[in-house]
């Protein structure tokens, strides 16, 4: 079934690498004109997307600053002729034990991961409503919101907050025909995981029932589905977990072979 996204305009924050890039690529493949908001850009990335036939706009933005978020939405509308889809993906991690959490780092993470999403959704919704467009919002969360994690208190707190935010705006914006959903990835092959030791990667892989890290295209395909006005037209306030079963993994009492033999 056609996702009916051809010639739509999307803004993707943190879209120059990792999961954000995977989503941007999938949208380009679906015929969407994409604005990539980032604090830095890779000319190779942009050229690759354009070579695939996409109309791509680069927008500089530090999403932890409200003024930058306002400007990036305005520049997208002016540069691509409108806005139909908003993907809030940009995020930063923080690894600090509770007793050592630094106030400046705390506020930076909250501003980047949580406040920026509020400002982005606000500005996107204002644009949708002003132009009479139903529009769709997609927020990228994390399976970290399901479990506690030593030294990751602030990061996980912000990701958990995104779920409540999406549910609230989904209800508030529904009368305007605007949908808002949450995409929840787990362990993916990105530059953040590129430096993992073989031992750590094997340990993490064993936590995933499907026994592999996700590819960014996995999230990209899921994003196209949730942003589609046809495939997901009656879905809002929902969360789609794309993580190979990580969030629901069983306790590792059995080996893969023992698990398989019990299901024969």
C-alpha positions as CSV (number, residue, x, y, z in Angstrom):
1,X,0.0,0.0,0.0
2,X,1.3,3.4,-0.9
3,X,2.3,5.5,2.1
4,X,1.2,8.6,0.2
5,X,4.1,10.7,1.3
6,X,5.3,11.9,-2.2
7,X,6.1,15.7,-2.2
8,X,5.4,16.0,1.5
9,X,7.8,18.1,3.5
10,X,9.5,16.7,6.6
11,X,11.9,18.2,9.2
12,X,14.2,15.7,11.0
13,X,16.3,16.9,13.9
14,X,19.6,15.2,14.4
15,X,19.1,13.9,10.9
16,X,22.7,13.9,9.7
17,X,23.7,10.6,11.3
18,X,22.5,7.4,13.0
19,X,18.8,6.8,13.4
20,X,18.0,10.3,12.3
21,X,19.8,9.7,9.0
22,X,18.1,6.3,8.6
23,X,14.7,8.1,9.0
24,X,15.7,10.8,6.6
25,X,16.8,8.2,4.0
26,X,13.6,6.3,4.2
27,X,11.6,9.5,3.8
28,X,13.6,10.5,0.8
29,X,13.0,7.0,-0.7
30,X,9.2,7.6,-0.1
31,X,9.4,10.8,-2.1
32,X,9.5,13.3,0.8
33,X,11.4,16.6,0.7
34,X,13.5,16.6,3.8
35,X,15.1,19.3,5.9
36,X,17.9,18.0,8.1
37,X,18.5,20.0,11.3
38,X,21.8,19.5,13.0
39,X,24.7,21.3,14.7
40,X,27.0,20.0,12.0
41,X,26.6,18.7,8.5
42,X,28.3,16.1,6.4
43,X,28.4,17.0,2.7
44,X,28.7,13.4,1.7
45,X,25.5,12.6,3.6
46,X,23.6,15.4,1.8
47,X,25.0,14.5,-1.6
48,X,24.0,10.8,-1.1
49,X,20.4,11.8,-0.2
50,X,20.2,14.1,-3.2
51,X,21.7,11.4,-5.5
52,X,18.9,9.2,-4.4
53,X,16.5,11.7,-5.9
54,X,15.7,13.6,-2.8
55,X,15.2,17.4,-2.2
56,X,17.3,18.0,0.9
57,X,17.7,21.2,2.9
58,X,20.4,21.6,5.5
59,X,19.4,23.7,8.6
60,X,21.8,24.6,11.3
61,X,20.3,24.3,14.8
62,X,21.3,23.7,18.4
63,X,17.9,22.3,19.5
64,X,18.7,23.0,23.2
65,X,18.1,26.6,22.3
66,X,14.4,27.6,21.9
67,X,15.3,30.4,19.4
68,X,17.2,27.9,17.2
69,X,14.1,25.6,17.2
70,X,11.8,28.4,16.2
71,X,14.2,29.4,13.4
72,X,14.7,25.9,12.0
73,X,11.0,25.4,11.5
74,X,10.7,28.8,9.9
75,X,13.7,28.1,7.5
76,X,12.1,24.7,6.6
77,X,8.8,26.3,5.7
78,X,10.5,29.0,3.7
79,X,13.1,26.7,2.1
80,X,10.8,23.8,1.1
81,X,7.5,25.6,0.8
82,X,5.7,24.2,3.9
83,X,5.8,21.6,6.5
84,X,3.8,18.3,6.8
85,X,5.9,16.1,9.0
86,X,8.1,16.7,12.1
87,X,10.5,14.1,13.4
88,X,12.1,14.9,16.8
89,X,15.2,12.7,17.0
90,X,18.1,14.8,18.3
91,X,19.3,13.7,21.8
92,X,22.3,13.6,24.0
93,X,23.4,11.0,26.5
94,X,24.7,11.7,30.0
95,X,26.6,9.1,32.1
96,X,27.0,10.4,35.6
97,X,26.4,8.7,39.0
98,X,23.6,10.4,41.0
99,X,26.0,11.8,43.6
100,X,28.1,13.5,40.8
101,X,25.4,14.9,38.6
102,X,26.5,18.3,37.4
103,X,23.9,21.1,37.2
104,X,25.1,22.4,33.8
105,X,25.2,19.0,32.2
106,X,21.7,18.2,33.7
107,X,20.1,21.3,32.2
108,X,21.9,20.7,28.8
109,X,20.5,17.1,28.6
110,X,17.0,18.2,29.7
111,X,17.0,21.1,27.2
112,X,18.2,18.9,24.4
113,X,16.2,15.7,25.0
114,X,13.0,17.1,26.5
115,X,12.5,20.8,26.2
116,X,13.6,20.8,22.5
117,X,10.9,18.3,21.7
118,X,8.3,20.6,23.3
119,X,9.5,23.6,21.3
120,X,9.7,21.6,18.1
121,X,6.3,20.0,18.5
122,X,4.8,23.5,19.4
123,X,6.3,25.2,16.3
124,X,5.4,22.3,14.0
125,X,1.8,22.2,15.3
126,X,1.5,26.0,14.9
127,X,2.6,25.7,11.2
128,X,0.2,22.8,10.6
129,X,-2.7,24.6,12.0
130,X,-1.9,28.0,10.4
131,X,-1.8,26.3,7.0
132,X,-4.8,24.0,7.5
133,X,-2.6,20.9,7.2
134,X,-3.4,17.7,9.3
135,X,0.3,17.0,9.7
136,X,2.1,14.3,11.7
137,X,4.6,14.3,14.5
138,X,7.0,11.5,15.3
139,X,9.2,11.5,18.5
140,X,12.1,9.1,18.8
141,X,12.3,7.7,22.3
142,X,14.4,4.8,23.7
143,X,13.9,1.4,25.4
144,X,15.9,3.0,28.2
145,X,12.6,4.5,29.4
146,X,11.4,1.0,30.4
147,X,14.3,0.1,32.7
148,X,16.4,1.8,35.4
149,X,20.1,2.3,34.5
150,X,23.0,3.2,36.8
151,X,24.7,6.4,35.9
152,X,22.0,7.2,33.2
153,X,19.4,8.6,35.5
154,X,19.0,12.0,33.7
155,X,19.0,10.5,30.2
156,X,16.4,7.8,31.0
157,X,14.3,10.4,32.8
158,X,14.1,12.6,29.7
159,X,13.3,9.7,27.5
160,X,10.5,8.6,29.8
161,X,9.1,12.1,29.7
162,X,8.8,11.9,25.9
163,X,6.1,9.2,26.3
164,X,3.9,11.4,28.4
165,X,4.5,14.4,26.1
166,X,3.4,12.4,23.0
167,X,0.3,11.0,24.6
168,X,-0.7,14.5,25.8
169,X,-0.2,16.3,22.5
170,X,-1.8,13.5,20.6
171,X,-5.1,14.1,22.5
172,X,-4.7,17.9,22.3
173,X,-4.0,18.1,18.6
174,X,-6.4,15.4,17.4
175,X,-9.2,17.9,16.7
176,X,-6.9,19.5,14.2
177,X,-6.3,16.2,12.5
178,X,-2.7,16.1,13.7
179,X,-1.3,12.8,14.8
180,X,1.6,12.3,17.2
181,X,3.4,9.0,17.9
182,X,6.5,7.6,19.6
183,X,9.1,5.4,17.9
184,X,11.2,3.4,20.4
185,X,14.5,2.0,19.2
186,X,16.9,-0.2,21.2
187,X,20.5,-1.1,20.4
188,X,21.4,0.2,16.9
189,X,24.6,0.3,14.8
190,X,25.4,4.0,14.9
191,X,28.6,6.0,15.7
192,X,27.6,5.9,19.4
193,X,28.0,2.1,19.4
194,X,30.9,1.9,16.9
195,X,33.5,2.0,19.6
196,X,32.2,-0.8,21.7
197,X,34.6,-3.6,22.5
198,X,33.8,-7.1,21.1
199,X,33.0,-8.3,24.6
200,X,30.5,-5.5,25.3
201,X,28.9,-5.9,21.9
202,X,28.5,-9.7,22.4
203,X,26.9,-9.1,25.8
204,X,24.5,-6.5,24.4
205,X,23.6,-8.7,21.5
206,X,22.8,-11.6,23.8
207,X,20.3,-9.3,25.5
208,X,18.3,-9.0,22.3
209,X,16.0,-12.0,21.6
210,X,16.6,-11.5,17.8
211,X,20.3,-11.6,18.5
212,X,21.4,-8.6,16.4
213,X,21.7,-4.9,16.6
214,X,19.2,-2.9,14.6
215,X,20.0,-1.3,11.3
216,X,19.0,2.4,10.9
217,X,16.8,1.3,8.0
218,X,14.7,-0.7,10.5
219,X,13.7,2.6,12.2
220,X,13.4,4.3,8.9
221,X,10.8,1.9,7.7
222,X,8.9,2.2,10.9
223,X,9.0,6.0,10.7
224,X,7.5,5.9,7.2
225,X,4.7,3.8,8.5
226,X,3.8,6.0,11.4
227,X,4.1,9.2,9.4
228,X,2.0,7.9,6.5
229,X,-1.5,9.5,6.3
230,X,-2.8,6.2,4.8
231,X,-1.0,3.4,6.6
232,X,-1.3,4.9,10.1
233,X,-4.2,7.3,9.6
234,X,-6.0,6.0,12.8
235,X,-2.9,5.8,15.0
236,X,-2.0,8.5,17.4
237,X,-0.6,8.6,20.9
238,X,0.9,5.2,20.3
239,X,4.4,3.8,20.7
240,X,6.0,1.5,18.2
241,X,8.9,-0.5,19.7
242,X,11.6,-1.4,17.1
243,X,14.2,-3.3,19.0
244,X,14.2,-7.0,18.3
245,X,12.5,-7.8,21.5
246,X,15.0,-6.1,23.8
247,X,12.4,-4.5,26.1
248,X,10.7,-7.8,26.7
249,X,13.7,-10.0,26.8
250,X,13.5,-13.2,28.9
251,X,15.9,-13.9,31.7
252,X,19.0,-15.6,30.2
253,X,18.6,-19.0,31.8
254,X,18.6,-20.8,28.5
255,X,20.9,-20.8,25.5
256,X,19.6,-20.0,22.0
257,X,19.8,-23.8,21.2
258,X,17.7,-24.7,24.3
259,X,15.1,-22.0,23.5
260,X,14.8,-23.3,19.9
261,X,14.5,-26.9,20.9
262,X,11.6,-26.2,23.2
263,X,9.7,-24.7,20.3
264,X,10.1,-27.6,17.9
